[in-house]
């Protein structure tokens, strides 16, 4: 195994130069930016040039990008508050300025996708609510027929054996409260009678999925939910395409 490099200023500047020379790794507008295979090959080549493991080169670049972003935001905040317009004291700030357009393009793209996702989510929710309202309004326990001549109304009640399956048991459990105590225990017993539904074997993935679902339901802000779902889908896509398989 290669030794972990002690990153001095000279080797760091060399790494930045190598990174800048491969826009496939940082330019979101590059045709190969989303090509996982191409990017992995480039990372391996870059690491070979620097004499380090691929993971070490990626870790160092990740830290450099985070540092540059923090410095850039600090400068922007100082200017917004009426402070002096001056650059960063960090040595590698200017050398990494080339990633600025990439970061801004990525933020704009993410915001656009989040807005589209939110609009789509709102449209789906509205359609679902309208469909649910229409379905509920169409449910009726009886049909009334009025005879114009006699003025007599015949009420044809729905037979017991053809009540909707999804309403029959649940309504009885909620409405039929026994006179004798303890009512709660008896009602729960009646509601749980019947065949036990089939349950798939539970594993750690199933449990984690239920946890994520539960956490999402606790969020009140619809935009926050849409953004969270979008980011989770992105992570799952990267995982299935081997982004996290690098060792």
trRosetta pair geometry for C-beta under 8 A, 3 or more apart (Angstrom, degrees):
i j d omega theta_ij theta_ji phi_ij phi_ji
1 53 7.1 -9 -166 -68 90 122
2 51 6.3 180 -157 165 135 63
2 52 5.7 180 119 -136 138 31
2 53 5.4 -178 55 -47 112 75
2 56 7.8 -115 92 18 115 146
4 52 7.0 52 -135 -139 42 106
4 53 7.7 -38 -93 17 67 107
4 56 5.8 -172 -129 -116 78 140
5 11 6.3 -144 164 154 134 156
5 50 7.0 -79 -27 154 160 102
5 51 6.8 105 -74 90 122 92
5 52 4.9 -73 -12 -80 115 121
5 56 6.7 123 20 152 92 139
7 11 5.5 -130 -141 87 58 114
7 12 5.0 76 176 -67 104 95
7 15 7.6 -36 -134 -2 113 145
7 60 6.1 152 -80 -129 151 131
8 11 5.4 85 51 18 72 99
8 12 6.9 -136 95 -8 32 95
9 12 5.7 -60 -145 38 28 113
9 13 6.3 27 159 -19 65 107
9 91 6.4 -59 -130 137 114 157
10 13 6.0 -56 -150 35 27 108
10 14 6.5 27 152 -18 62 107
11 14 5.5 -53 -148 36 35 115
11 15 6.4 40 152 -22 66 102
11 50 7.2 97 -171 -153 100 99
12 15 5.6 -51 -150 33 32 113
12 16 6.5 35 151 -20 64 103
12 60 7.5 -142 -119 177 82 125
12 64 7.4 158 -165 -91 105 129
12 92 6.3 -83 137 -81 122 141
13 16 5.6 -49 -149 34 35 114
13 17 6.5 38 151 -20 64 103
13 92 7.0 -152 -86 -109 72 100
13 95 6.3 -111 -130 -129 81 167
14 17 5.6 -52 -152 34 34 113
14 18 6.5 33 151 -18 65 104
14 50 7.2 149 111 -109 110 91
15 18 5.7 -54 -150 36 33 111
15 19 6.2 34 152 -20 66 108
15 46 7.9 81 -147 172 74 109
15 50 5.8 40 -95 -104 92 138
15 57 7.0 -167 -144 -142 118 86
15 60 6.2 -31 160 115 163 135
15 61 7.1 -139 154 -72 117 84
15 64 7.9 176 105 -30 120 157
16 19 5.6 -55 -146 38 31 113
16 20 6.2 33 155 -20 65 106
16 64 6.9 -151 -87 176 98 160
16 92 6.4 -175 -62 -158 153 116
16 95 4.9 55 135 141 156 123
16 96 6.1 -95 -142 -75 126 81
17 20 5.8 -53 -146 35 29 111
17 21 6.5 30 154 -21 61 108
17 95 7.9 -62 -59 -170 69 117
18 21 5.7 -59 -154 34 31 114
18 22 7.1 7 155 -3 63 108
18 46 5.2 133 147 -142 126 98
18 49 5.9 169 -122 90 146 143
18 50 6.8 -126 23 -54 165 104
19 22 6.4 -75 -156 43 32 96
19 25 6.4 -98 -157 83 76 142
19 26 6.8 65 165 -26 96 134
19 46 7.0 67 -79 -148 61 147
19 61 5.7 151 -105 -116 145 123
20 23 7.9 11 -178 -69 43 69
20 26 7.9 -41 -106 37 43 144
20 98 5.5 79 -126 55 108 157
22 25 4.8 48 112 1 105 112
22 26 7.7 100 96 7 72 91
22 42 5.1 141 -162 -176 145 133
22 46 6.6 -89 -2 -68 153 126
23 26 6.2 -85 -146 58 47 80
23 27 3.9 4 -179 3 98 130
23 30 4.9 158 126 -72 99 141
24 27 7.2 -30 -71 43 16 93
24 30 5.3 -141 -100 128 48 150
24 32 4.2 -30 -127 93 113 114
24 33 6.0 -161 -160 -83 53 49
24 35 7.3 -47 -165 52 118 104
24 38 6.0 -95 179 129 148 117
24 39 6.0 -156 137 -90 106 75
24 42 5.8 155 76 -26 126 165
25 33 8.0 -169 -64 -126 5 70
25 39 6.1 125 -98 -139 69 95
25 42 6.0 -140 -57 109 107 138
25 43 7.2 124 -107 -70 124 82
25 46 8.0 7 -54 -28 157 154
25 61 7.9 -40 152 172 134 162
26 98 7.8 79 109 114 143 98
26 99 5.6 -78 178 -113 134 95
26 102 5.2 -5 153 -153 84 176
27 30 4.1 89 88 -25 106 108
27 33 6.1 -121 87 -82 61 121
27 102 5.3 -110 -109 -99 45 116
28 33 5.5 128 -134 177 32 167
28 102 5.6 136 -3 -156 88 80
28 105 5.1 -168 56 105 124 118
28 106 5.0 159 -45 -75 153 86
28 109 6.6 -142 151 2 150 152
29 33 7.2 97 49 -23 18 144
29 102 7.9 -127 5 -112 87 74
29 105 6.3 -57 -40 166 100 164
30 33 4.4 120 67 -46 89 96
31 35 7.9 28 129 -20 65 119
32 35 4.5 -54 -159 26 69 125
32 38 4.7 -78 -171 102 118 158
32 39 7.3 162 147 -54 94 79
33 39 7.7 49 -161 -70 32 122
35 38 3.9 37 108 20 120 117
35 39 6.3 151 88 -17 67 87
36 39 5.8 -61 -146 40 29 109
36 40 6.2 31 157 -22 66 107
36 241 5.2 167 -26 145 158 111
36 242 5.8 125 148 70 147 98
36 243 6.1 -106 -127 -78 124 73
37 40 5.9 -56 -150 33 28 111
37 41 6.6 26 154 -17 63 106
38 41 5.9 -59 -154 36 31 110
38 42 6.4 28 153 -18 66 107
39 42 5.6 -55 -147 37 34 111
39 43 6.3 37 154 -21 66 104
40 43 5.7 -52 -148 34 31 112
40 44 6.5 32 153 -19 63 105
40 242 7.8 -30 -58 121 146 116
40 246 6.7 -164 -128 -85 103 112
41 44 5.8 -55 -151 35 31 112
41 45 6.4 30 152 -18 65 107
42 45 5.6 -55 -148 38 33 111
42 46 6.1 34 154 -20 67 106
43 46 5.7 -54 -144 37 30 111
43 47 6.2 31 156 -20 64 107
43 54 5.1 72 137 -154 104 106
43 57 6.5 164 -168 88 82 126
43 58 6.2 13 -151 -65 129 104
43 246 7.5 -24 100 -126 150 150
44 47 5.8 -55 -148 36 29 111
44 48 6.5 34 152 -23 63 104
44 54 5.4 -32 -93 -88 59 125
45 48 5.7 -52 -152 31 32 114
45 49 6.7 33 151 -20 64 103
46 49 5.7 -53 -154 32 34 113
46 50 6.5 18 154 -6 66 109
46 57 5.7 149 110 174 104 156
47 50 5.9 -64 -147 47 32 102
47 52 5.4 -99 -159 78 84 71
47 53 6.1 -32 -171 143 137 17
47 54 4.4 -105 -30 -87 160 53
47 56 7.1 111 -134 59 111 87
47 57 4.3 -131 -91 -10 85 141
48 51 7.5 33 -178 -72 30 36
50 57 5.8 134 49 -96 145 114
52 56 4.2 -105 162 84 121 131
52 57 5.4 146 83 -51 118 84
53 56 4.5 95 59 2 83 105
53 57 7.3 -152 92 -5 45 83
54 57 5.9 -57 -153 36 34 109
54 58 6.3 29 153 -15 68 108
54 246 6.1 -108 111 -175 130 122
55 58 5.7 -56 -146 41 32 111
55 59 6.1 37 154 -24 66 106
55 246 6.4 160 -77 132 86 108
55 247 7.2 -58 -46 149 128 25
56 59 5.6 -50 -144 34 30 114
56 60 6.5 29 157 -18 63 105
57 60 6.0 -56 -149 36 29 109
57 61 6.4 26 155 -14 64 108
58 61 5.9 -57 -146 40 31 109
58 62 6.1 36 154 -24 65 108
58 246 7.4 81 -7 112 160 154
59 62 5.6 -55 -149 34 28 115
59 63 6.5 25 155 -16 63 106
60 63 5.8 -56 -150 37 31 109
60 64 6.3 31 152 -19 65 107
61 64 5.6 -55 -146 37 33 113
61 65 6.3 34 156 -20 66 105
62 65 6.0 -55 -149 35 28 110
62 66 6.5 26 154 -17 62 107
63 66 5.7 -55 -148 37 32 111
63 67 6.3 32 154 -19 66 107
64 67 5.7 -55 -147 37 30 111
64 68 6.3 30 155 -19 65 106
64 92 6.5 -67 -148 119 107 148
64 96 6.3 -170 156 -92 106 148
65 68 5.8 -53 -145 36 31 110
65 69 6.3 31 155 -19 64 107
65 96 7.3 -166 -98 -170 52 137
65 99 6.3 -111 -123 149 94 169
66 69 5.8 -55 -147 37 30 112
66 70 6.4 30 154 -19 64 106
67 70 5.8 -54 -149 35 30 111
67 71 6.4 29 154 -17 64 107
67 90 6.7 174 155 -160 111 157
67 92 7.6 56 100 71 129 115
68 71 5.7 -57 -149 38 31 111
68 72 6.1 32 154 -22 67 108
68 90 7.8 -157 -97 99 56 148
68 92 7.3 -84 -76 109 99 94
68 93 6.2 146 -124 -126 81 61
68 96 4.4 -104 -93 106 149 141
68 97 7.9 -159 -161 -76 128 40
68 99 6.6 88 103 59 153 128
69 72 5.6 -53 -144 36 30 113
69 73 6.4 28 157 -16 64 106
69 103 6.7 172 -102 -130 105 157
70 73 6.0 -57 -148 38 29 108
70 74 6.3 32 152 -22 63 108
71 74 5.6 -55 -149 34 31 114
71 75 6.5 31 154 -19 65 104
71 88 4.4 30 -179 -115 125 149
71 90 5.2 -89 -96 14 151 140
71 93 5.3 -109 121 -108 156 117
72 75 5.9 -53 -151 34 31 110
72 76 6.4 29 153 -17 64 108
72 88 7.8 -57 -67 -50 47 135
72 93 7.9 159 -61 -152 75 104
72 100 7.0 167 -122 -108 151 100
73 76 5.6 -54 -144 39 33 112
73 77 6.2 35 156 -21 66 106
74 77 5.9 -54 -147 36 28 111
74 78 6.5 30 154 -20 62 106
74 88 7.5 91 73 -104 115 102
75 78 5.8 -55 -150 34 30 111
75 79 6.5 27 154 -15 65 107
75 86 7.9 -129 -133 80 101 52
75 87 7.2 -13 -114 -143 140 34
75 88 6.1 -84 -57 -62 123 88
76 79 5.9 -57 -149 38 30 109
76 80 6.2 32 153 -21 65 108
77 80 5.6 -54 -145 36 31 113
77 81 6.4 21 158 -11 65 109
78 81 6.1 -65 -150 43 28 104
78 83 3.8 -68 175 61 83 143
78 84 7.3 -33 153 54 119 56
79 82 7.8 66 -179 -56 31 11
79 83 6.2 -84 -75 58 29 85
79 85 5.8 52 -106 -98 104 80
87 93 6.7 157 171 100 102 143
87 94 7.2 9 -171 -65 143 100
88 93 3.9 139 66 -73 131 168
88 94 8.0 -167 52 -39 99 70
90 93 4.5 105 76 -41 98 104
92 95 5.0 -62 -160 45 67 117
92 96 5.7 51 146 -15 90 111
93 96 6.4 -79 -156 43 24 98
93 97 7.1 50 149 -58 63 87
94 97 5.6 -20 -156 -22 40 118
96 99 5.6 -23 172 13 83 113
97 100 5.5 -15 -175 -16 61 118
98 101 7.5 -46 -178 25 47 98
98 102 7.7 38 136 -5 65 113
99 102 5.0 -61 -160 45 58 118
99 103 5.8 60 144 -26 84 102
100 103 5.9 -57 -149 35 29 108
100 104 6.4 23 157 -14 65 108
101 104 5.8 -56 -144 40 32 109
101 105 6.1 33 156 -20 66 108
102 105 5.8 -56 -146 38 28 110
102 106 6.3 27 155 -20 63 108
103 106 5.7 -56 -147 36 30 111
103 107 6.4 31 154 -20 65 104
104 107 5.7 -51 -147 34 32 111
104 108 6.4 31 155 -16 64 106
105 108 5.8 -56 -149 38 31 110
105 109 6.2 31 153 -20 65 108
106 109 5.7 -55 -146 37 31 112
106 110 6.3 31 156 -19 66 106
107 110 5.8 -55 -147 37 29 109
107 111 6.2 29 155 -19 65 108
108 111 5.8 -55 -146 37 30 111
108 112 6.3 31 155 -20 64 107
109 112 5.7 -54 -149 36 30 112
109 113 6.3 26 155 -15 65 107
110 113 5.8 -57 -147 39 31 109
110 114 6.1 31 154 -21 66 107
111 114 5.6 -54 -145 37 30 112
111 115 6.3 32 155 -20 64 105
112 115 5.8 -54 -149 35 29 110
112 116 6.4 27 153 -16 63 106
113 116 5.7 -54 -147 39 32 111
113 117 6.1 34 153 -21 65 107
113 230 6.6 141 130 -161 107 142
114 117 5.6 -53 -145 37 31 112
114 118 6.2 32 155 -21 65 105
114 223 7.7 59 165 -170 107 91
114 226 6.8 116 -163 117 74 106
114 227 5.3 15 -137 -100 119 88
114 230 6.1 -139 -101 31 72 168
115 118 5.7 -53 -146 36 30 111
115 119 6.3 30 155 -18 64 106
116 119 5.8 -55 -147 37 31 110
116 120 6.2 30 154 -18 65 108
117 120 5.7 -55 -147 38 30 111
117 121 6.1 32 153 -22 65 107
117 226 4.9 153 122 175 104 110
117 227 7.5 133 84 -79 136 44
117 229 7.5 -174 172 80 135 104
117 230 5.1 -72 -83 -73 177 125
118 121 5.6 -53 -145 36 30 112
118 122 6.3 31 155 -20 64 105
118 222 7.2 106 -147 125 94 94
118 223 5.3 4 -116 -118 134 76
118 226 4.5 141 -89 91 69 169
118 227 7.8 0 -64 -48 103 75
119 122 5.8 -54 -148 35 30 111
119 123 6.4 30 153 -19 63 106
120 123 5.7 -55 -149 35 31 111
120 124 6.3 30 154 -18 65 106
121 124 5.8 -55 -148 36 30 110
121 125 6.3 31 154 -20 65 107
121 222 6.9 174 117 172 129 103
121 225 7.6 167 -179 96 159 103
121 226 4.8 -131 -2 -98 157 117
122 125 5.7 -54 -147 36 31 112
122 126 6.3 31 154 -20 65 106
122 222 7.2 81 -82 146 86 144
123 126 5.8 -54 -149 35 30 111
123 127 6.4 28 154 -17 64 107
124 127 5.8 -57 -149 38 31 110
124 128 6.2 31 154 -20 66 108
125 128 5.7 -55 -146 37 30 112
125 129 6.3 30 155 -19 65 106
125 222 7.8 -58 -26 -143 164 136
126 129 5.8 -55 -147 36 29 110
126 130 6.4 28 155 -18 64 107
127 130 5.8 -56 -148 37 30 110
127 131 6.3 29 155 -18 65 108
128 131 5.8 -56 -147 38 30 110
128 132 6.2 30 155 -20 65 107
129 132 5.7 -54 -146 36 30 111
129 133 6.3 31 154 -20 64 106
130 133 5.7 -54 -148 35 30 112
130 134 6.4 30 154 -18 64 106
131 134 5.7 -55 -149 37 31 111
131 135 6.3 32 154 -21 65 106
132 135 5.7 -54 -147 35 31 111
132 136 6.3 28 156 -17 65 106
133 136 6.0 -56 -147 37 29 108
133 137 6.3 26 157 -18 64 109
134 137 5.9 -58 -146 37 29 109
134 138 6.5 25 156 -20 63 109
135 138 5.9 -63 -153 34 30 109
135 139 7.0 34 150 -29 63 101
136 139 5.8 -49 -156 19 38 113
139 164 7.4 -49 -133 -14 115 152
139 167 7.7 136 -161 -58 141 154
140 143 6.7 95 110 -74 128 64
141 157 7.2 -9 147 -146 85 78
141 158 5.9 -116 -172 14 54 119
142 155 5.4 9 171 -175 136 96
142 156 6.6 157 -164 76 81 48
142 157 5.0 -39 -107 -105 105 58
142 158 6.4 -128 -87 -14 52 82
143 155 7.7 154 76 -156 43 53
143 156 5.1 -17 63 61 94 102
143 158 8.0 94 -7 -58 88 81
144 153 5.6 -8 -169 -171 102 115
144 154 7.6 155 -155 78 53 46
144 155 5.5 -20 -103 -104 76 74
144 156 7.9 -176 -85 21 28 72
145 153 7.0 152 75 -155 44 63
145 154 5.0 -15 61 59 99 95
145 156 6.9 36 -3 -8 110 109
146 151 7.7 -13 -171 -146 93 34
146 152 7.8 168 -149 86 55 34
146 153 5.1 -26 -98 -100 72 84
147 150 4.5 16 101 41 128 96
147 151 6.8 -59 81 -2 82 16
147 152 5.3 7 38 54 117 76
147 153 7.6 -159 12 -81 75 35
147 154 7.4 59 -26 -8 102 99
148 151 7.7 11 -176 -68 21 52
158 162 6.3 -118 176 81 94 97
158 163 6.3 109 123 -88 123 68
159 162 5.0 61 69 20 98 101
159 163 7.8 -128 94 -38 53 70
160 163 6.4 -28 -166 -20 37 109
163 167 6.4 -110 162 79 101 100
163 168 4.3 119 104 -87 122 104
164 167 4.4 57 77 19 107 106
164 168 6.4 -172 81 -31 50 86
165 168 6.0 -44 -135 15 27 116
165 169 7.8 7 -179 -2 56 100
166 170 7.3 -5 164 8 53 125
167 170 6.4 -85 -152 50 32 100
167 171 5.3 21 170 -19 77 121
168 171 6.7 -75 -155 34 12 102
168 172 6.7 4 160 -12 55 112
169 172 6.0 -62 -152 37 30 109
169 173 6.3 28 155 -20 66 109
169 191 7.6 115 162 -139 96 65
169 194 7.3 -9 -133 -42 148 161
170 173 5.7 -56 -150 35 32 112
170 174 6.4 21 157 -14 66 110
171 174 5.9 -62 -147 40 32 105
171 175 5.8 2 167 1 71 119
172 175 6.5 -70 -130 48 23 92
172 176 5.3 -2 -174 1 67 123
172 190 7.7 -105 125 140 103 125
173 176 7.2 -44 -103 41 12 94
173 187 6.5 108 -168 -179 71 88
173 190 6.3 -180 -112 101 81 100
173 191 3.9 72 -134 -96 135 103
176 187 7.6 166 89 -117 74 95
176 190 7.7 -74 86 107 119 161
177 183 5.4 30 -172 -172 88 136
177 187 6.4 -20 -117 -78 63 132
178 183 5.2 -174 59 -121 83 85
178 186 5.3 -18 17 91 143 146
178 187 7.1 -153 5 -59 95 83
179 183 7.9 167 60 -86 1 112
180 183 7.3 148 84 -75 45 74
180 186 7.6 69 82 -18 92 159
182 185 4.5 59 91 13 112 111
182 186 6.8 162 88 -11 61 89
183 186 5.9 -67 -151 42 34 106
183 187 5.9 31 159 -21 72 111
184 187 5.9 -58 -146 37 27 109
184 188 6.3 24 158 -16 64 109
185 188 6.0 -59 -151 38 28 109
185 189 6.4 30 152 -23 63 108
186 189 5.5 -54 -150 33 33 114
186 190 6.5 31 154 -18 66 104
187 190 5.9 -55 -150 35 32 109
187 191 6.3 28 154 -18 65 108
188 191 5.7 -56 -145 37 32 110
188 192 6.3 19 160 -12 66 111
189 192 6.2 -67 -148 41 26 101
189 193 6.9 42 152 -41 62 96
190 193 5.8 -40 -156 6 35 116
199 202 7.6 -23 156 -40 110 93
200 206 7.2 -172 98 -104 113 150
202 206 4.9 -127 -145 82 65 140
202 207 6.2 74 176 -53 106 89
203 206 5.3 100 49 10 62 102
203 207 7.2 -123 103 -3 33 93
204 207 5.6 -54 -145 39 34 112
204 208 6.1 35 156 -20 67 107
205 208 5.7 -54 -145 38 30 110
205 209 6.3 35 153 -23 64 105
206 209 5.7 -54 -149 34 30 113
206 210 6.6 29 153 -17 64 104
207 210 5.8 -55 -152 36 32 110
207 211 6.5 36 149 -23 64 105
208 211 5.4 -51 -149 33 36 116
208 212 6.5 37 153 -19 67 101
209 212 5.8 -51 -149 34 32 110
209 213 6.4 33 152 -18 64 107
210 213 5.6 -53 -147 38 33 114
210 214 6.2 36 153 -22 65 105
211 214 5.7 -55 -149 35 30 112
211 215 6.4 28 154 -18 64 106
212 215 5.8 -56 -148 37 31 110
212 216 6.4 31 154 -20 65 106
212 232 7.2 110 -168 -129 138 150
213 216 5.9 -55 -149 34 29 111
213 217 6.6 28 154 -19 63 106
214 217 5.8 -58 -153 34 31 111
214 218 6.9 34 150 -25 63 103
215 218 5.7 -54 -157 26 36 114
215 219 7.4 40 148 -27 63 97
216 219 5.9 -48 -162 18 41 113
216 225 5.9 89 -168 -135 92 95
216 228 6.4 -174 -112 101 95 140
216 229 7.3 63 -130 -66 138 91
219 224 5.3 -133 180 100 131 118
219 225 5.1 163 93 -72 130 87
219 228 7.0 163 -16 2 170 151
221 224 3.8 69 86 7 112 114
221 225 6.8 178 93 -13 60 81
222 225 5.6 -51 -152 33 36 113
222 226 6.5 36 152 -19 67 104
223 226 5.6 -53 -149 36 35 112
223 227 6.3 33 154 -18 67 106
224 227 5.8 -55 -146 38 31 110
224 228 6.2 33 155 -21 65 107
225 228 5.7 -56 -147 36 29 111
225 229 6.4 27 156 -17 64 107
226 229 5.9 -56 -149 37 29 109
226 230 6.4 31 152 -22 63 107
227 230 5.6 -54 -149 35 32 114
227 231 6.4 27 156 -16 66 106
228 231 6.0 -57 -148 38 30 106
228 232 6.3 31 154 -20 65 108
229 232 5.7 -54 -144 37 31 112
229 233 6.3 33 155 -20 64 105
230 233 5.9 -57 -153 35 29 111
230 234 6.6 31 150 -21 63 105
231 234 5.5 -50 -150 32 36 115
231 235 6.5 36 152 -19 66 102
232 235 5.8 -53 -150 35 33 111
232 236 6.4 32 152 -17 65 106
233 236 5.7 -54 -146 38 32 111
233 237 6.3 36 153 -22 65 104
234 237 5.7 -54 -150 34 31 112
234 238 6.5 28 154 -16 65 105
235 238 5.8 -55 -149 38 32 109
235 239 6.3 33 152 -21 65 107
236 239 5.6 -54 -146 36 32 113
236 240 6.3 25 158 -15 66 107
237 240 6.0 -60 -147 40 28 105
237 241 6.2 12 158 -7 65 114
238 241 6.0 -67 -143 46 29 102
238 243 3.8 -34 179 21 93 145
238 244 6.7 84 131 -23 97 93
239 243 6.7 -66 -72 44 30 95
239 244 5.6 -13 -113 21 68 123
242 245 4.3 -41 -159 11 76 130
243 246 7.7 -41 166 -7 38 101
